[in-house]
């Protein structure tokens, strides 16, 4: 069932983004009386799952879910229809239209991607508002268990105040800014200092295969005391929170684990929080610093807030207030994605090792259905699709735009043969990028 939920979200989001992107090309093409021969969701290599001709356009669904396309008459695209291009230009063809109209047609897809993200963020701001944890409300610092981060100079209990001179306002900003930052301002035991991160910090994290990087310090919550546990008769119950071992306060789980190492091989008095009261219980700790129980962090921010560990803030927006908020969120996400993109194309950072393909996108979706998560992910993917399509690579929208701008500035139109060769080169570049990204997915699935 979890697989069905994840794959359903993945396909629904992907289909929505593809259809709207292609509509961004289709609508201005039709408005400028340019013939559109095909409008396809997914690729119809050899055959289609569905197709129907309405007017001059064949609408269909292909079997290969790697994207979609519109085939516009008189345009050198992935179809490489050289036979059509060898004939005399017709008034309804793309190549017969003024350069400014062709530019609008080519920019239509990415324009829709960015507009969709803006609309989603406006809608989410209006319906859900923003719930966030102000950085100043993290009183006891962060959980930083990564050996790579520890080696770089970041430790559990550190408060991260700024990255590269930019003050951190929200907890949600911290991980990304540190991952792509150079200098981190921290506060440790009341003293501020700066930590310089290695240029290949992200690559080291990827190579380490560590699952955790930076997180919130959380209470040590008992999930289960098995019948075989040597602490079964201790009185420990599901839901108990261990807040002390002997005279050592253990507000957070990392403090409990540290104290277990300190008292291994002993029986200690544990103070547990049970509802609104505190109870003292005898607990045996093995020589391996184990309690023989199952524990876990708190599952939701609401629970953390109810237990008094953190104070979150919620902002609600009126209909008109949501518009500038949605615009700002879109701008911030575009800026963030461009920063990540620059890191990927800077070999010294090693960020390229983290590039993923369709499985990486699939893994973003949770294994439960939540519309807020779905729309948030879809908005980000829409921005990602828009930025990627603007890359100046022939075969992408950005490549066509690059040649059109050259034509408009120089007054000279690139020849059809040149465009054919450029399209072929761009196609091979795209294939290489797709193989690399999905190859990374396969490598991680096998060796991680």
C-alpha positions in Angstrom: 0.0 0.0 0.0 2.8 2.4 0.8 4.3 1.8 -2.6 1.0 2.5 -4.3 0.6 5.8 -2.4 4.2 6.9 -3.3 3.9 6.0 -6.9 0.5 7.6 -7.2 1.8 10.9 -5.9 4.9 10.6 -8.1 2.9 10.0 -11.3 0.2 12.5 -10.5 2.8 15.3 -9.8 4.9 14.4 -12.8 1.8 14.2 -15.1 0.5 17.6 -13.9 3.9 19.3 -14.4 4.4 17.8 -17.9 0.9 18.7 -19.1 1.0 22.3 -17.8 4.6 22.8 -19.2 3.6 21.6 -22.6 0.4 23.7 -22.5 2.8 26.6 -22.0 4.1 26.0 -25.5 0.8 24.8 -27.0 -1.3 27.9 -26.1 0.9 30.6 -27.6 1.6 28.4 -30.6 -2.1 28.2 -31.3 -2.6 31.9 -30.5 0.0 32.7 -33.2 -1.7 30.3 -35.6 1.2 27.8 -35.6 0.2 24.2 -36.3 0.7 21.7 -33.4 0.9 18.2 -34.7 1.1 16.3 -31.4 0.5 16.9 -27.7 1.8 14.0 -25.7 2.0 13.1 -22.0 5.0 10.7 -21.8 6.9 9.5 -24.8 5.3 7.3 -27.5 8.3 5.3 -28.6 7.0 2.9 -31.2 3.4 3.0 -29.8 0.9 4.9 -27.7 -1.3 3.8 -24.8 -3.9 6.3 -26.1 -4.2 8.7 -28.9 -7.0 10.7 -30.5 -6.8 13.3 -33.3 -8.9 16.5 -32.7 -8.6 19.0 -35.4 -5.0 19.2 -36.7 -3.5 17.9 -33.4 -3.1 14.3 -32.1 -3.5 14.1 -28.4 -2.0 11.0 -26.7 -0.4 9.3 -23.8 2.9 7.4 -24.3 4.1 4.4 -22.4 7.5 5.8 -21.4 7.1 8.2 -18.4 10.2 10.2 -18.9 8.5 13.5 -19.9 6.2 14.7 -22.6 6.2 16.9 -25.7 4.4 19.0 -28.2 5.4 18.6 -31.9 5.2 22.0 -33.6 5.2 22.1 -37.4 8.4 23.6 -38.9 10.5 23.4 -35.8 13.7 21.4 -35.4 13.1 19.5 -32.2 13.6 16.0 -30.7 11.5 14.5 -33.5 14.3 15.5 -36.0 11.8 15.7 -38.8 14.3 16.6 -41.5 11.8 15.7 -44.3 9.4 18.4 -43.3 12.3 20.9 -42.9 13.5 20.2 -46.4 10.2 21.5 -47.9 9.3 25.1 -48.5 8.3 26.9 -45.3 4.5 27.2 -44.9 2.7 30.1 -43.2 1.5 27.9 -40.3 5.0 26.6 -39.5 7.1 27.7 -36.5 10.0 28.8 -38.8 7.7 31.2 -40.7 6.8 33.2 -37.6 8.5 36.3 -36.4 11.4 35.8 -33.9 9.5 37.5 -31.1 6.5 35.0 -31.5 8.9 32.1 -31.6 10.5 33.3 -28.4 7.2 33.6 -26.6 6.3 30.0 -27.7 9.6 28.7 -26.5 9.5 30.5 -23.1 5.9 29.4 -22.5 6.7 26.2 -20.8 9.1 27.6 -18.2 6.8 30.6 -17.6 4.0 28.2 -16.7 6.4 26.3 -14.4 7.2 29.4 -12.4 3.6 30.6 -12.4 2.4 27.3 -11.2 4.9 27.4 -8.3 3.8 30.9 -7.4 0.1 29.9 -7.4 0.8 26.8 -5.3 2.8 28.8 -2.7 0.1 31.5 -2.7 -2.6 28.8 -2.1 -0.6 27.0 0.6 0.1 30.3 2.4 -3.6 31.2 2.4 -5.0 27.7 3.3 -2.2 26.4 5.6 -0.2 29.5 6.7 3.4 28.9 7.9 4.4 26.9 10.9 8.0 27.3 11.7 10.6 27.1 14.5 12.4 30.4 15.0 16.2 29.8 15.3 16.3 31.8 18.5 13.8 29.3 20.1 16.4 26.5 19.9 17.8 27.2 23.4 20.1 24.2 23.9 21.6 23.9 20.4 21.2 21.3 17.7 21.8 17.6 17.3 24.9 17.1 15.1 25.8 13.5 15.0 27.6 13.4 11.6 31.2 12.5 12.0 32.0 14.7 8.9 30.3 17.7 10.5 32.0 16.9 13.9 35.4 16.7 12.1 34.7 20.1 10.5 34.1 21.6 13.9 30.3 21.4 14.5 29.2 19.6 17.6 25.9 18.6 19.3 24.7 21.5 21.4 26.1 24.2 19.1 23.7 27.0 18.1 24.1 28.0 14.5 23.6 31.7 14.3 24.7 32.6 10.8 26.2 31.2 7.6 28.5 33.3 5.4 27.4 36.4 7.3 23.7 35.7 6.8 21.7 35.4 10.0 19.6 32.3 10.3 16.0 33.1 11.2 14.4 29.7 11.0 15.4 26.2 11.8 14.3 25.0 8.4 17.0 27.1 6.7 19.9 25.7 8.6 20.7 22.4 6.8 20.7 23.8 3.3 22.7 26.9 4.2 25.4 24.9 6.0 25.6 22.4 3.2 26.4 25.1 0.6 28.1 27.5 3.0 31.7 28.3 3.7 31.8 29.8 7.2 29.4 29.1 10.1 29.0 31.3 13.1 28.2 29.2 16.1 27.6 29.7 19.8 29.0 27.0 22.1 28.6 27.3 25.9 27.8 31.0 25.6 30.8 31.8 23.4 30.6 32.7 19.7 33.2 31.4 17.2 33.5 30.7 13.5 33.8 27.4 11.8 35.3 27.2 8.3 33.9 24.3 6.3 36.0 22.4 3.8 35.2 23.0 0.1 34.2 19.4 -0.4 32.1 19.2 2.8 29.0 18.1 0.8 31.0 15.4 -1.0 32.4 14.1 2.3 28.8 13.9 3.7 27.7 11.9 0.6 30.7 9.6 0.8 30.1 8.9 4.5 26.6 7.6 3.7 25.5 8.9 7.1 21.7 9.3 7.3 21.7 12.2 9.8 23.3 15.6 9.5 21.7 18.4 11.5 18.5 17.9 13.5 16.6 18.9 16.6 17.6 17.5 19.9 14.8 15.3 21.1 13.7 13.5 24.2 14.4 9.9 24.8 11.0 8.3 24.5 10.3 4.6 25.4 8.5 2.9 22.6 8.5 -0.7 23.9 9.9 -2.8 26.9 10.1 -6.3 25.4 9.2 -9.3 27.6 12.8 -10.5 27.2 14.2 -7.2 28.5 16.3 -7.3 31.7 14.4 -4.1 32.6 11.0 -5.6 32.1 10.3 -5.5 35.9 11.7 -2.0 36.4 8.2 -0.4 35.9 9.3 1.4 32.7 6.3 2.0 30.5 5.7 2.9 26.9 5.6 6.6 26.5 8.0 7.3 29.4 10.6 10.0 28.8 14.0 9.4 30.5 15.0 12.8 31.9 17.7 11.8 34.4 20.1 9.0 35.2 21.4 9.1 38.8 22.3 12.8 39.2 22.9 13.4 35.5 20.1 15.4 33.8 19.2 13.9 30.4 16.7 16.2 28.9 17.6 15.0 25.4 18.2 11.6 23.8 21.9 12.3 23.0 22.4 13.0 26.8 20.8 9.7 27.7 23.2 7.8 25.3 26.2 9.6 26.7 25.1 8.8 30.3 24.6 5.2 29.4 28.3 5.0 28.5 29.2 6.7 31.7 27.2 4.2 33.8 27.6 1.0 31.8 27.6 -2.2 33.8 25.7 -0.5 36.7 22.1 -0.2 38.0 21.1 3.4 38.2 18.1 5.4 39.3 16.3 6.7 36.3 14.0 9.7 36.5 11.2 9.4 33.9 8.6 11.8 32.9 5.2 10.1 32.7 2.4 12.5 31.8 2.6 15.4 34.3 4.5 13.6 36.9 8.1 12.3 37.4 8.8 8.8 38.6 12.1 7.3 39.8 12.8 3.7 38.6 15.8 1.3 38.9 17.4 0.5 35.5 20.1 -1.9 34.7 22.7 -0.8 32.1 24.7 -3.5 30.3 28.5 -3.4 29.7 27.6 -2.4 26.1 25.7 0.6 27.4 22.3 -0.8 26.5 18.9 -0.7 28.3 17.3 -3.6 26.4 14.4 -1.4 25.3 13.1 0.2 22.1 13.2 4.0 22.0 12.5 6.7 19.4 12.5 10.4 19.0 9.1 12.3 19.0 7.3 11.9 15.7 5.7 15.3 15.3 6.5 19.0 15.9 3.2 19.3 17.7 4.2 16.7 20.3 7.6 18.4 20.8 5.8 21.7 21.4 3.2 20.0 23.8 6.1 18.5 25.8 7.6 22.0 26.2 10.8 21.3 24.2 10.3 24.0 21.5 8.0 26.9 20.8 6.9 27.1 17.2 5.3 30.1 15.6 2.3 30.0 13.1 1.6 32.8 10.7 -1.7 33.0 9.0 -2.3 35.1 5.8 -5.3 36.7 4.3 -6.1 36.2 0.7 -4.3 39.4 -0.5 -1.4 38.9 2.0 -0.8 35.4 0.5 0.3 36.9 -2.9 3.6 38.6 -1.9 4.3 35.6 0.4 3.9 33.2 -2.5 6.1 35.3 -4.7 8.8 35.5 -2.1 8.8 31.8 -1.5 9.1 31.1 -5.2 12.0 33.5 -5.5 13.7 32.0 -2.5 13.3 28.5 -3.9 14.6 29.5 -7.4 17.6 31.1 -5.7 18.2 28.0 -3.6 18.0 25.7 -6.6 20.4 27.8 -8.6 22.9 27.7 -5.7 22.6 23.9 -5.6 23.1 23.8 -9.4 26.2 25.9 -9.2 27.6 23.5 -6.6 26.8 20.5 -8.9 28.8 22.1 -11.8 31.7 22.9 -9.5 33.7 19.6 -9.4 35.7 20.6 -6.3 32.6 20.6 -4.1 31.8 17.0 -5.1 28.1 17.9 -5.1 27.6 16.0 -8.4 27.8 12.8 -6.3 24.4 13.6 -4.9 22.7 14.1 -8.2 19.7 11.8 -8.6 17.2 10.8 -11.3 13.7 9.6 -11.3 14.1 7.3 -8.2 15.5 10.3 -6.3 12.4 12.3 -7.2 10.2 9.3 -6.3 11.9 9.1 -2.9 11.0 12.7 -2.1 7.3 11.7 -1.7 6.2 10.4 1.7 4.6 6.9 2.0 1.4 8.5 3.3 -1.0 10.9 1.5 -0.9 14.5 2.6 -2.0 17.3 0.3 0.1 19.9 1.9 3.2 17.8 1.3 2.1 16.9 -2.2 1.6 20.5 -3.3 4.9 21.6 -1.6 6.9 19.0 -3.4 5.0 19.7 -6.7 5.8 23.4 -6.4 9.5 22.6 -5.9 9.6 20.2 -8.8 7.9 22.8 -11.0 10.7 25.2 -10.2 13.3 22.5 -10.8 11.8 21.8 -14.2 11.7 25.4 -15.1 15.3 26.1 -14.2 16.5 22.9 -15.9 14.7 23.8 -19.1 16.3 27.2 -19.2 19.8 25.7 -19.4 21.4 26.8 -22.7 21.6 23.3 -24.1 20.3 22.6 -27.6 17.2 20.3 -27.3 16.1 22.2 -24.2 13.9 25.3 -24.2 16.9 27.3 -23.1 18.9 26.2 -26.1 16.2 27.3 -28.5 15.9 30.6 -26.6 19.7 31.1 -26.9 19.6 30.8 -30.7 16.5 33.0 -31.0 18.2 35.8 -28.9 21.2 35.5 -31.2 18.9 35.9 -34.2 17.1 38.9 -32.7 20.4 40.6 -31.8 22.4 39.8 -34.9 19.6 39.8 -37.4 20.9 36.5 -38.8 19.0 33.2 -38.4 21.0 30.0 -37.8 20.8 27.6 -40.7 18.6 24.6 -40.6 21.6 22.2 -40.9 23.4 24.0 -38.0 20.2 23.7 -35.9 19.9 20.0 -36.8 23.5 19.3 -35.7 23.0 21.5 -32.6 19.9 19.5 -31.7 21.7 16.2 -32.0 24.6 17.4 -29.8 22.1 18.7 -27.2 20.2 15.4 -27.4 23.3 13.4 -26.6 24.2 15.8 -23.8 20.7 15.3 -22.3 21.0 11.5 -22.6 24.4 11.7 -20.9 22.9 13.7 -18.0 19.9 11.4 -17.7 22.1 8.4 -17.6 24.5 10.0 -15.1 21.6 11.0 -12.8 19.8 7.7 -12.9 23.1 5.8 -12.8 23.8 7.5 -9.5 20.4 6.2 -8.3 21.3 2.7 -9.3 24.8 2.9 -7.7 23.3 4.1 -4.4 20.6 1.4 -4.5 23.3 -1.3 -4.9 26.1 0.0 -2.7 24.4 2.2 0.0 
